Amino acid sequence: MSRFLPLSCLFLLVVSCRDVPDTGNQADLLVFNARIWTGVDCPGVSSPAAADYCATALLIGQGGRVMAVGNDTSEWLAQITPATARLDAGGNFLMPGFIEGHAHFSGLGSSLRNLNFLRSKSWEDIVAMVAERAATTPEGDWISGRGWHQEKWDAPHDHSVGGYPVHDELSRLTSQHPVILRHASGHALFANEKAMEIAGVSRETPDPRGGRVLRDASGDPTGVFEERAMDLITDAYQNYIQTLTPESRKTEWLAGISAAQDECLRKGITSFQDAGSQFQEVDWYKELDQADSLRLRLWVMLRHSYQRMAGNMDGLPHYGDRFTCAAIKSELDGALGSYGAWLLEPYFDNPGFVGQNTTKVETVDSIAQLAYQHNMQLCVHAIGDRANRETLDVMSRYVQPGDDRRWRIEHAQHIDPADIPRFAQLGVIASMQGIHCTSDALFAENRLGTERARSGAYPWRSLLDAGATVTNGTDAPVEDVDPIESFYATVTRKRADGKADFFPEQAMTRTEALHSYTAAPAYAAFQEDELGTLAPMMEADFVLLSNNLLSCPEENILSTKVLSTYVGGRLAWKN
C-alpha cells in the first residue's frame, strides 16, 4: 500500500488507528459492526476475520473529523457520552467517500433536467423522445438534450452519412422548435433544421478551424456538427438563453445544482472535481458555500479563453469551506468517438485523418503561464497520443522533475508508450475515467488498430507501474456518474452488458481502483491532508455499501448498493 500514499500522508501512519487524538472533544458519532477499509495501513489494528478490511469501528468528533478507527470500542469510553449517536453498520462495507475525479457538475444537473439519451438504443428512440417534449413545449422555445452515441445503438440508422443519422425526420416532427442534442462525448452535436436556420447555417457555411460541419453528397448539412463547428449552433442557443431574465437563468442553474447534489450523494460521492466552470458559476458556487448550501465538497477548474482570464484572476485561487477553485482548464483536442482525438498517426478506420487540434498549442502554453503565475494547477484535456505528447511538452517548460505542482492531463486516454514514463518524471497526474475504456470498447480498436489500442489505450497498468498517479471518474454527463460502474470497468475492463472487453492486462487491482477513487484524486487536488482516507484528524466523509468491493465476487460488483453517505460525519443520504 505504501506506494499509493502521498508523502504528506505518511505522518498518519505513525498514529495508531486505535488511539484517540487528545482534542478534548466528545464523540459525535460511533459507527460499529462495520467492515472498514480506511485507505491507509492501520498500525496496531488487525482485521479480526479477514484481510479485506482494516477495522470494525469508527469514532467521529463533533467537528466532523475522524477521532479513531479500530476494533475495541471499550478503549474510547472517555469520548463516548449519552449524546453520542450510534450507527450499527450491520456488518456492511465502509470506505472513504468516492471522489469524482473529473466530471461536469452543472452539466450533470442540466442533464438530469433535460432530455437524457445515455440509455437510448436507437435514433428512433431519440426522435420519439424529442417529439414528445416538443408537444408540451411552447412554440419557438429551444429543446435540448444530451447523451446520444451512434456507436452504441443496437443497429446503425438506415439513413445516415458518416455513421450519423440525417436530420430530416427530426426536423419534420419539430418544425416549430429549434433542437440541440449534444453527443455523449460533448464533442459533437445534432441540430434540426429550425436550429440551423436560426444559426444561419447553410451549404455555403465553411468549416471552422478545428471543426467540421457534416454534409451529404449534395453538400447540404446533415445536422451533425463536430468540435469547433458546434459553436455555430451553441452560439445561437446562448443568444436564446440571454433573452431569459438573469433571475430565471440562475433559478434554473440552482435547480440543476440541487439535482446534481442529490444524484452524487445517492451514489456515494462526497467530493466532486468539476472539469470546467466559468466566472459566473464560480461566483454562484461561492454564494452556495457561504450559505452552507453545498452538501458535498466541490473542487473546480476555471474554464475560459486566455483573453477572458488574463487580467481577471483577482481572488484566485479560492479556498472556501466546501468550495475550492484552484485550477485552470484548457484542451488540445476532441474525442475519439467523433474522430476528434489528435493522433500521431492517422485513424485506422479513417485513413489520412489524424483528428482535430481544437486549441492552438501556443494558446495552451499561454494558459500554462497564467496557471504558473497564479500558483494554480493546470488541467489540460488531451485524449489522442499527439495531444498528450504536446501537453507534456508544454508542461515540461514550467514543471521540472521534483516540482510539486501536480498539473494534470484530463482523460489521457491514448498515450504513445514512449511518453508514459514522462507522467511520473514530471509529476503530472493522469486524470482518467475507467468507464470510458469499456464505453469506448465498441469502437476504440477500430479507430486505433489493434496494436496501438493494446499498447497505449487507457493504459492504467503501464502508468501505475511507471510510478504515475492515476485518478478515476466518469466525465458525467458524458457517462453516468455512478462510481460503482466505473470501478467495475477499472478492475475488469469489461462492459457491463457483456458485449466487449478491452485488453484486461491493463486493469487495476481492486485496491488500486479504490485508491484511484479516494486518496489519489484527493492528492491530485492538494487535499490529501483532509480527504480520501479514514485516519485520525481526516474529514469523516464515508460511504456504507452492501458489498465489500475488495472481495465480493466479480459478478456482484455491479449489484452493490449505496446504503448511506456521510459528509463531515453527518448523514447526507440514506437508502
FENWO-V759160 format. One line per field, one symbol per residue. psi: psi as a letter, one per 20 degrees, with the letter a starting at -180 (. if undefined). A space follows every 50 residues. Layout:
psi->???
This chain:
psi->hhiipqhiihhhiippiippqmijqqqhppprlropohirqnpipqphhr jjrhriqppprijjqpgqpbhnihijhhiprhipqpooikjrpprqqpoo ioaoghhggghihappjhjqirhhgghggghghhhjpqpiqqpqrqiqoh ijqhqqqinrpkiqrqiggghhilhjpppoopqhhjjrrpqrhgghghik paiipqprpjrpopqahijqpiippqcihhhhghghghhghiiqqhghgh ggghhghghggggghhjjpiqpoploqrgghgghhgggghjkjoirpppq pporqghhhpjkjpjqqpoafjppokqppaqhabqghkkipoqhqqphjm pipjapnhpqhhghghhhgggghjlqqpopopgrhgggghghgghiihpq piqmhlqqopflhopphhighhghhikppnnroghhghhihhighhghqg ghgghjplmggggghijqpprraikpjgrqjohgghgghhihkqqhjjhq rnmiijqqrhgggghijehghghijkjiihrirnrpiqpmorqpqhqoih iqqhiigijpqohqpppkjqphqp.
